[in-house]
């Protein structure tokens, strides 16, 4: 590797940081409840991560590595504010980091399971779900839209759509739980 060359490019780093951003904020607020400088602390931790990116082992998960930086940056913030005497026991902070990181893994597994389960739906059911949950349309609006598309044919009533969505959600929930169990994750 040439001098100054990073093992990971900036786009990949940004993607990993964004995927763990909520967890990083959660850790700051767990260590320093009520902290008004959460975003500054996370930003400083990210800058420190980028400086040390060559030390990152790509065979390991990114989030636990990132949370270590957030932890140290938060502790430094507490110290700078004269609040370091209020900090938690190191063992408790370690457990918080582990819990937050494992929650992130489970969330990723749930998202992946949901994507696979959505792929198993018929095209028309995926379109209905997208209209409702991606586009944010109300059921009555979807009923009107499908009525216009089905001009002359039987229209789908809002009542019928509510029942369809209930069945689809129940089916997706069963599918996600099953996939989570298959991969060894606890479904919630």
N, C-alpha and C positions, 0 to 999 in steps of 0.2 A: 504494500500500500504506500502511496506517495505521501509526502509530508502535507498536512493540511486536509487530506482526503478523509471524508467521513464514511463509516461503514454503512450508515443508513442515510438515505436522501431526505431532504427537508419535507417533501410531500408525504412520505411514509411516516416520518416523525409527527407531523401535524395531524395526520389521520389517527395515529395511536393516542396522541394527547387529547384530541377531540373525543375519541371514544371513551376515554377515562376521565374526562373533565368533571363530570358530576360526582364521581367517586373521590376525586382529589378535593373538591370543595367540601364534600361530606367529611373527609378526614380532618380538614382544617377546623370545621365547626364542631367536630367531636372532641378535638384537643383544646380548642379555644372557643367555647360556646359564646355566641353573641358577637364574635369578631366582625368588625366592620371592614376589615382589610382583606377579606377572603380572596378576592380576585387578584389583588397585588401579590399576596403570598403565593398563589398558584402560578402567577406569571413569573415571579422570581425563581420558583422551583423549576419551571419549564426552561428558563434561561440556564440554570445550573445543569439541568439534564442535557441540554444541547451541548454545553461545554464538555460534558463527560460522555457524550454519545459513543465515542470510540471504546469506552469501557463496557458498554452494554453488550451482553451476551445474547445474540438473537435466538439462541436455542431455548432461552427462558422466557417466561411471560413478561410482558412489558409493564403491566399495571403494578405488580408488587415492587418492581424496580423504581417506577415513578413515585409510588407512595412513600418510599424511603426518602426521596428528595423533599416531598411535600411535608413529611413529618419533621425533618431537620429544619426546613425553612420556617415552619410554624413554631417550633421550639425557639428558634432564633428570634422570631417576632415577639414571642412571649418575653424572652429575656430583654429585648430592646425596650419593651414597654414596662419593664419592672414587674412583670407578672409571672416570672418563671417559678416563683415559690408556690404558685397555684397549679402547677402542672401535674398531670397524672403520673402514676407509677409507670416505669418503662415497660413492665410486663403487660400492663393494661393497654398501653399504646400499641405494643406489638400485636396483641389480640385484636384491637380495633383495625389495624392495618390488614391483618389476615382476613378478618370478617368482611371488610369492605372489598378486598380483592376477590374473595370467593363469591361474594354477591355479584360482582361484575362478571365473573365467569358464568354463573348461573343465568344471568340476564342475557349474555351472548348466546348461551345454549338455547334459551327460550326463544329468542329471536330467530335463530337458525331453524329450530323446530317449527315455528309458526310459518316461516317462509316455505319450508318443505310441505307443510300441511296445506297451505294455500295453493301450491302447485298441484295438489291432488284434487282440487275442486274443478268442477266443469268451468268452461270459459265464461258462461253466462253468470254463474255464481261468483266467480272472481270479479267480473265487471260490476255486479251488484255491490260486492264488498268494497271495491275501489270507490264507487260513487258515494257510498255511505261513510267510509272511514278514511279515505285518502282525500277525496274532494270535499268531504264534510257536508254533503247534501242531506236534507231532512227526508224522512221516509215519504212524506206527502209529495215532496218535489220529485223523488225518484218515481213515484207512482205516476205523476203527471208526465214525466219524461218518457216512461215506458209506454204510456197511453198514446202519446204522439208518435212514437216509433212503431207502435202496433196498430196504426190507423186502420180501422175496419175490422181488425181481429179483436179477440177478447182482451180487454185492458186488465192490468194487474192493479188491484185495489191496495190502498195503504194498509188495510187490515191484513190482507193476504201477505204483503211484504213484511209486516211485523212478525208474522208467523215464520216466514222464510228465514228472516234474519235470526230469529231465536233458534231455529233448527241448525242453521249454518254455524252459529257461535257455539252451540252445544257440541256439534261435530268437530269443530276446530279445537275446542277445549279437550275433548277425548283424545284427539290425534296428538296434540302437543304433549299432554301428560304421558301418553304411550311412548312417544319419541324421547322424552326426557328420561323415562325409566330405562329405555333401551340403552341410553348413553351413560347411565349411572348417576344422573342428576335427580335431585328430589324435585318433583313437580309441585308448584304452588298455585 
